Amino acid sequence: MKSSRCGKLPAAPQIALCATALAVSILSLTPGMARAQQAEGQTGQAGQSGNDERMLETVQVSGNWLGTGLQNSVKTFPGARTVVDEKQIEQSGASSISDVMRRIPGVQSTDNSGTAGSAISLNIGVRGLTGRYSPRSTVLLDGIPMAVAPYGQPQLSFAPVSLGNIETIDVVRSGGAVRYGPQNVGGIINFTTKPIPTGPGISGDASIRQNIYTEGGGSNTQYDAFVGTTLESGLGLAFLYSGMTGREWRKGSDDNVNDVALKFAYDITPSQQVYGKFSYYDVRSRTPGGLSVAQYNADPFQNTRPNDYWSGNRTGFDLGYVNTISANQEFEIRTFFNDSYRQSTLQQSATQIAHQPRNYTTFGIEPRYTQRVSLGPTQHDITVGYRYIRERGDDNAYNQSLVTGVSGPTTSFDNATDAHAVYIDDRIAYGNWRFVPGVRFEHIDTNRQQRGTNTQFESINNKALPSVNVSYLVNNAWTVFADYSTSFGPVQNIQLNSQTPSNPLQPEVARTFELGTRWTDSRIRAELTAFKIKFDNQIQQVPGLSPATFQNIGATDHDGVESAIDYTFDRASLLGGLNLYANYTYTRAIQKSGPTAGLDVPFYSRNTDTIGARYDWRSWTFNISTTHQSSQYADLANTVAESADGSVGRIPGFRTWNLQAMFKVPQMKRTDITIGLNNVFDKRYYTRTTDSNAGRLVGAPRMVYIQARAGF
């Protein structure tokens, strides 16, 4: 019967859903493993039944799904979710956040912007959605929106985050749309900084890493430092610093980064805590830009745009208060304020250079309350929350003559957005079943005024966004889940210039369907998820019109399957100390509107995979891994033949290999030396940029690195 139903589906959904059904069938044939794992769990909770333990483990009073209440139950989360911890980040050999993200199922890093290869931007695409500046995911830093203006400019052309200060990366690809927004069709990505130590005394570490590229002549140095303590008074403090100086693999790709944070937490009473963070980030990054085919063949590492650079800084503060009123009640309130500046300087012609400085201030506050209620055989964790975000900013543009240095007139727009979100959800536990219905309502009022003129654009958007998640806990290791959610993205500041009575731009709305299963125990972590996204009204720029004009014309369908497995051999076995892991994702993202309907969306690979092994032997850890992505197209028309300027044409797929060895100094806490080799075989690959500096962008060549870390 299962094969009959699958046979009636279109090709890609058929593959994905049938694969999930097959995984469920296979897991159901392993009752011995299930009983063993259940028995193991029961041993840890003497006097409780297996069902009681599952209830306590997976339903916790916590208003913040990405906070402590859920981190302990990732394996039972009713949606596709991957958490990468600090150990996995270190062992990956990654020098940037993009390197880490490439290893997560369903996620691709697409460096096809003018800031490609630099330290200033973040280009993450999820499930076939555009990755240029990560505009369609809610990206958070310690639960606080990272974008300079989450509603008005969600693009992370300026991303104030450094890998060196990160403890975990939590990617919720679906299942969290009620709590987090506005841009969540591409899921929620939360970067968590290193936590304040809770033990007595002062602890911390410092590290230095040198990256050397064997082609292009580039090298840079990364510095990280962390120190923290919790005093007898209950006050916890931590200082974090991450910085980088030097250049990347292209000539004239110099980076200078400083990322500083001071975290604090104070236990007012055993049930009440106040916590927060002061932060400062600045970056200046030179961007070489695209190359024509002839230029690339002559020297793929050259720089034909020596005047281009991006820079920015941000000062931020966030403060939170949480009160676990009782075993059945919790109240939390968070507030934040960010002051950001971002500028791009790009050469437009042989005699003109364009400057685009922008300023933003963003304030947000979010109270929420969770109440646990028992109704007959069911238990309910009902959370009600409200979020207000206030954005104010300006974007400016002027040209400067390279010959005389004289600047022309400045065009300025002042932007203001007030956004209110109210949400409610109910986490219902009934036996081994978990149901989470919920809805979020958004009211967004945006105004854009051209300075010195009467030109004004306004947009008011109201949208209710329902969702429901369902999961079944087969045993302590195995969870089966399904979910449906609606997601949206509001009309952005620059897009408002196209707003007219005949072109009333509406928010982008998408519907996501998901079915999956997950197994997690002491040695095996495995997941398999099928997904489908119907993106009905994307806002796209109309080609061939000047000035730039945007319309609700884009519709795309995204479906596919994500899989991952991680297996650690028993220490007592012949292969003790060995860990093997792999993931594979198939994504079909198809355009549904206009003359290119039926073709792939650009800059997204249908097939990606990662395969790796780690071996621990005495004080040594050895790692080998490989990542692969299939070919992509650079334009809506899926042009195969390459143009002479390198702007369009099929982008070949590629595979790279990495090696690493780490030596932990005996009897010295968190003190180690690591050497590694990324892109071992020096595979030459490239992407293309979509900016005015069109052309090929060469990927990172072979890189040798050495890192030393000392802990105390």
Rosetta blueprint (number, residue, H / E / L):
1 M L
2 K H
3 S H
4 S H
5 R H
6 C H
7 G H
8 K L
9 L L
10 P L
11 A H
12 A H
13 P H
14 Q H
15 I H
16 A H
17 L H
18 C H
19 A H
20 T H
21 A H
22 L H
23 A H
24 V H
25 S H
26 I H
27 L H
28 S H
29 L L
30 T L
31 P H
32 G H
33 M H
34 A H
35 R H
36 A H
37 Q H
38 Q H
39 A H
40 E H
41 G H
42 Q H
43 T H
44 G H
45 Q L
46 A L
47 G L
48 Q L
49 S L
50 G H
51 N H
52 D H
53 E H
54 R H
55 M H
56 L H
57 E H
58 T H
59 V L
60 Q L
61 V L
62 S L
63 G L
64 N L
65 W L
66 L L
67 G L
68 T H
69 G H
70 L H
71 Q H
72 N L
73 S L
74 V H
75 K H
76 T H
77 F L
78 P L
79 G L
80 A L
81 R E
82 T E
83 V E
84 V E
85 D L
86 E H
87 K H
88 Q H
89 I H
90 E H
91 Q H
92 S H
93 G L
94 A L
95 S L
96 S L
97 I H
98 S H
99 D H
100 V H
101 M H
102 R L
103 R L
104 I L
105 P L
106 G L
107 V E
108 Q E
109 S E
110 T L
111 D L
112 N L
113 S L
114 G L
115 T L
116 A L
117 G L
118 S L
119 A L
120 I L
121 S L
122 L L
123 N L
124 I E
125 G E
126 V E
127 R L
128 G L
129 L L
130 T L
131 G L
132 R L
133 Y L
134 S L
135 P L
136 R L
137 S L
138 T E
139 V E
140 L E
141 L E
142 D L
143 G L
144 I E
145 P E
146 M L
147 A L
148 V L
149 A E
150 P L
151 Y L
152 G L
153 Q E
154 P L
155 Q L
156 L L
157 S L
158 F L
159 A L
160 P L
161 V L
162 S L
163 L H
164 G H
165 N H
166 I E
167 E E
168 T E
169 I E
170 D E
171 V E
172 V E
173 R L
174 S L
175 G L
176 G L
177 A L
178 V L
179 R L
180 Y L
181 G L
182 P L
183 Q E
184 N L
185 V L
186 G L
187 G L
188 I E
189 I E
190 N E
191 F E
192 T E
193 T E
194 K L
195 P L
196 I L
197 P L
198 T L
199 G L
200 P L
201 G L
202 I L
203 S E
204 G E
205 D E
206 A E
207 S E
208 I E
209 R E
210 Q E
211 N E
212 I E
213 Y E
214 T L
215 E L
216 G L
217 G L
218 G L
219 S E
220 N E
221 T E
222 Q E
223 Y E
224 D E
225 A E
226 F E
227 V E
228 G E
229 T E
230 T E
231 L L
232 E L
233 S L
234 G L
235 L E
236 G E
237 L E
238 A E
239 F E
240 L E
241 Y E
242 S E
243 G E
244 M E
245 T E
246 G E
247 R E
248 E L
249 W L
250 R L
251 K L
252 G L
253 S L
254 D E
255 D E
256 N E
257 V E
258 N E
259 D E
260 V E
261 A E
262 L E
263 K E
264 F E
265 A E
266 Y E
267 D E
268 I E
269 T E
270 P L
271 S L
272 Q E
273 Q E
274 V E
275 Y E
276 G E
277 K E
278 F E
279 S E
280 Y E
281 Y E
282 D E
283 V E
284 R E
285 S E
286 R E
287 T L
288 P L
289 G L
290 G L
291 L E
292 S L
293 V H
294 A H
295 Q H
296 Y H
297 N H
298 A H
299 D L
300 P L
301 F L
302 Q L
303 N L
304 T L
305 R L
306 P L
307 N L
308 D L
309 Y E
310 W E
311 S E
312 G E
313 N E
314 R E
315 T E
316 G E
317 F E
318 D E
319 L E
320 G E
321 Y E
322 V E
323 N E
324 T E
325 I E
326 S E
327 A L
328 N L
329 Q E
330 E E
331 F E
332 E E
333 I E
334 R E
335 T E
336 F E
337 F E
338 N E
339 D E
340 S E
341 Y E
342 R E
343 Q E
344 S E
345 T E
346 L E
347 Q E
348 Q L
349 S L
350 A L
351 T L
352 Q E
353 I E
354 A E
355 H E
356 Q E
357 P E
358 R E
359 N E
360 Y E
361 T E
362 T E
363 F E
364 G E
365 I E
366 E E
367 P E
368 R E
369 Y E
370 T E
371 Q E
372 R E
373 V E
374 S E
375 L E
376 G L
377 P L
378 T E
379 Q E
380 H E
381 D E
382 I E
383 T E
384 V E
385 G E
386 Y E
387 R E
388 Y E
389 I E
390 R E
391 E E
392 R E
393 G E
394 D E
395 D E
396 N E
397 A E
398 Y E
399 N E
400 Q E
401 S E
402 L L
403 V L
404 T L
405 G L
406 V L
407 S E
408 G L
409 P L
410 T L
411 T E
412 S E
413 F E
414 D E
415 N E
416 A E
417 T E
418 D E
419 A E
420 H E
421 A E
422 V E
423 Y E
424 I E
425 D E
426 D E
427 R E
428 I E
429 A E
430 Y E
431 G L
432 N L
433 W E
434 R E
435 F E
436 V E
437 P E
438 G E
439 V E
440 R E
441 F E
442 E E
443 H E
444 I E
445 D E
446 T E
447 N E
448 R E
449 Q E
450 Q E
451 R L
452 G L
453 T L
454 N L
455 T L
456 Q E
457 F E
458 E E
459 S E
460 I E
461 N E
462 N E
463 K E
464 A E
465 L E
466 P E
467 S E
468 V E
469 N E
470 V E
471 S E
472 Y E
473 L E
474 V L
475 N L
476 N L
477 A L
478 W E
479 T E
480 V E
481 F E
482 A E
483 D E
484 Y E
485 S E
486 T E
487 S E
488 F E
489 G E
490 P L
491 V L
492 Q L
493 N L
494 I H
495 Q H
496 L H
497 N H
498 S H
499 Q L
500 T E
501 P L
502 S L
503 N E
504 P L
505 L L
506 Q L
507 P L
508 E E
509 V E
510 A E
511 R E
512 T E
513 F E
514 E E
515 L E
516 G E
517 T E
518 R E
519 W E
520 T E
521 D L
522 S L
523 R L
524 I E
525 R E
526 A E
527 E E
528 L E
529 T E
530 A E
531 F E
532 K E
533 I E
534 K E
535 F E
536 D E
537 N E
538 Q E
539 I E
540 Q E
541 Q E
542 V L
543 P L
544 G L
545 L L
546 S L
547 P L
548 A L
549 T L
550 F E
551 Q E
552 N E
553 I E
554 G E
555 A E
556 T E
557 D E
558 H E
559 D E
560 G E
561 V E
562 E E
563 S E
564 A E
565 I E
566 D E
567 Y E
568 T E
569 F L
570 D L
571 R L
572 A L
573 S L
574 L L
575 L L
576 G L
577 G L
578 L E
579 N E
580 L E
581 Y E
582 A E
583 N E
584 Y E
585 T E
586 Y E
587 T E
588 R E
589 A E
590 I E
591 Q E
592 K L
593 S L
594 G L
595 P L
596 T L
597 A L
598 G L
599 L L
600 D E
601 V L
602 P L
603 F L
604 Y L
605 S L
606 R L
607 N E
608 T E
609 D E
610 T E
611 I E
612 G E
613 A E
614 R E
615 Y E
616 D E
617 W E
618 R L
619 S L
620 W E
621 T E
622 F E
623 N E
624 I E
625 S E
626 T E
627 T E
628 H E
629 Q E
630 S L
631 S L
632 Q E
633 Y L
634 A L
635 D L
636 L L
637 A L
638 N L
639 T L
640 V L
641 A L
642 E L
643 S L
644 A L
645 D L
646 G L
647 S L
648 V L
649 G L
650 R L
651 I E
652 P L
653 G L
654 F E
655 R E
656 T E
657 W E
658 N E
659 L E
660 Q E
661 A E
662 M E
663 F E
664 K E
665 V L
666 P L
667 Q L
668 M L
669 K L
670 R L
671 T L
672 D E
673 I E
674 T E
675 I E
676 G E
677 L E
678 N E
679 N L
680 V L
681 F L
682 D L
683 K L
684 R L
685 Y L
686 Y E
687 T E
688 R E
689 T E
690 T L
691 D L
692 S L
693 N L
694 A L
695 G E
696 R E
697 L E
698 V E
699 G L
700 A L
701 P L
702 R L
703 M E
704 V E
705 Y E
706 I E
707 Q E
708 A E
709 R E
710 A E
711 G E
712 F L
